[in-house]
Amino acid sequence: GILTNKMSIPPELKSLQPFIRTARDFQSRDLVISYYCSLSAIQEGLRTGGNKLPAGKAFLLSLMDNLEALKKQLAGNEAITSDILGQSYVEDKALKLFQYADAEDRAARFGMNVVKSFYTASILFDVLKQFGEVSPEVCMNSM
């Protein structure tokens, strides 16, 4: 799949890189998060017209195939079959990452894990936008 073979992202789709990277990072430990990051990447790619050029179109089609395979793998998972549960799942993961990073930051324990946790939380807050209205808590933390 596109997430495992590190297929390079075409220039017209560089804005998808944070979603793709996060989907790849979570592929081995949390397929639900990987699924929603991939879905956000596809939505963003289509929204920005990244499918207009052949390389962009091929990349998005490959990503869609990967997403379908993930969906089949997660067929019985309610976080995939229910948007409300999916949103709650992603929001919970984003808030946990943010709270961890915030606590480490406040304790003056700085390092790449803290930076990566803040960054990943911000990507997941962006992923939440696919569900529509986001909660006030998420709005506050995403700033």
C-alpha positions as CSV (number, residue, x, y, z in Angstrom):
1,G,0.0,0.0,0.0
2,I,0.9,3.6,-0.3
3,L,1.5,4.0,3.4
4,T,3.9,1.1,3.6
5,N,6.0,1.7,0.5
6,K,6.7,5.3,1.2
7,M,5.5,6.3,-2.3
8,S,6.7,9.9,-2.8
9,I,4.0,12.5,-2.7
10,P,3.7,14.5,-6.0
11,P,4.5,18.2,-5.7
12,E,0.9,19.2,-6.3
13,L,-0.1,17.3,-3.2
14,K,2.7,18.4,-0.8
15,S,0.0,19.8,1.5
16,L,-1.1,16.2,2.3
17,Q,2.3,15.3,3.7
18,P,1.3,15.9,7.4
19,F,-1.7,13.6,7.1
20,I,0.2,10.9,5.2
21,R,3.1,11.0,7.6
22,T,0.8,10.7,10.6
23,A,-1.2,7.9,8.9
24,R,2.1,6.1,8.3
25,D,3.2,6.6,11.9
26,F,0.0,5.2,13.3
27,Q,-0.3,2.3,10.8
28,S,1.5,-0.2,13.1
29,R,-0.2,0.9,16.4
30,D,-3.6,2.4,15.7
31,L,-5.3,1.6,12.4
32,V,-8.4,3.8,13.2
33,I,-6.2,6.9,13.5
34,S,-4.3,5.9,10.3
35,Y,-7.7,5.5,8.5
36,Y,-8.9,8.9,9.4
37,C,-5.6,10.6,8.6
38,S,-5.7,8.9,5.2
39,L,-9.3,10.0,4.7
40,S,-8.3,13.6,5.5
41,A,-5.5,13.4,3.0
42,I,-7.9,12.3,0.3
43,Q,-10.4,14.9,1.1
44,E,-7.7,17.6,1.1
45,G,-6.2,16.4,-2.1
46,L,-9.6,16.5,-3.9
47,R,-10.5,19.9,-2.3
48,T,-7.2,21.4,-3.6
49,G,-7.5,19.9,-7.1
50,G,-4.5,17.7,-6.6
51,N,-6.2,15.1,-8.8
52,K,-6.0,17.3,-11.9
53,L,-2.5,16.2,-12.9
54,P,-1.7,12.5,-13.7
55,A,0.8,12.0,-10.8
56,G,-1.6,13.5,-8.3
57,K,-4.5,11.5,-9.6
58,A,-2.5,8.3,-9.5
59,F,-1.4,9.0,-5.9
60,L,-4.9,9.8,-4.7
61,L,-6.3,6.6,-6.4
62,S,-3.6,4.6,-4.7
63,L,-4.4,6.2,-1.4
64,M,-8.1,5.5,-1.9
65,D,-7.3,1.8,-2.6
66,N,-5.3,1.8,0.6
67,L,-8.2,3.4,2.5
68,E,-10.6,0.7,1.2
69,A,-8.3,-2.0,2.3
70,L,-8.1,-0.4,5.8
71,K,-11.8,-0.1,5.9
72,K,-12.2,-3.8,5.2
73,Q,-9.7,-4.6,7.9
74,L,-11.6,-2.5,10.3
75,A,-15.1,-3.7,9.2
76,G,-16.4,-4.4,12.6
77,N,-14.9,-1.4,14.3
78,E,-17.6,1.1,15.4
79,A,-15.1,4.0,15.3
80,I,-15.1,3.4,11.5
81,T,-18.8,2.6,11.0
82,S,-20.1,5.5,13.1
83,D,-19.0,9.1,12.4
84,I,-19.9,10.1,16.0
85,L,-17.7,7.3,17.5
86,G,-15.0,8.0,15.0
87,Q,-14.9,11.7,15.9
88,S,-14.9,10.8,19.6
89,Y,-12.0,8.4,19.0
90,V,-9.9,10.9,17.1
91,E,-10.7,13.7,19.5
92,D,-9.7,11.5,22.5
93,K,-6.4,10.6,20.9
94,A,-5.6,14.2,20.0
95,L,-6.5,15.5,23.5
96,K,-4.4,12.7,25.2
97,L,-1.4,13.6,23.0
98,F,-1.9,17.3,23.6
99,Q,-2.3,16.8,27.4
100,Y,0.9,14.7,27.6
101,A,2.9,17.2,25.7
102,D,1.5,20.1,27.7
103,A,2.3,18.4,31.0
104,E,5.8,17.7,29.9
105,D,6.2,21.2,28.6
106,R,5.0,22.7,31.9
107,A,7.4,20.4,33.8
108,A,10.2,21.8,31.7
109,R,10.9,18.4,30.2
110,F,11.7,19.2,26.6
111,G,12.6,16.8,23.9
112,M,11.6,15.5,20.5
113,N,8.8,13.4,22.0
114,V,7.1,16.6,23.3
115,V,7.5,18.4,20.0
116,K,6.2,15.3,18.1
117,S,3.3,15.0,20.5
118,F,2.3,18.6,20.0
119,Y,2.7,18.3,16.3
120,T,0.7,15.0,16.0
121,A,-2.0,16.5,18.2
122,S,-2.3,19.5,15.9
123,I,-2.6,17.2,12.8
124,L,-5.3,15.2,14.6
125,F,-7.2,18.4,15.5
126,D,-7.1,19.1,11.7
127,V,-8.4,15.6,11.0
128,L,-11.4,16.4,13.2
129,K,-12.5,19.0,10.7
130,Q,-13.8,16.3,8.4
131,F,-16.5,15.6,11.0
132,G,-17.9,19.1,10.8
133,E,-18.3,21.2,13.9
134,V,-15.5,20.7,16.5
135,S,-16.0,21.0,20.2
136,P,-14.9,24.2,22.1
137,E,-12.3,22.2,24.0
138,V,-10.7,21.0,20.7
139,C,-10.8,24.6,19.4
140,M,-9.0,25.9,22.5
141,N,-6.3,23.1,22.4
142,S,-5.7,23.4,18.6
143,M,-4.5,26.9,19.1
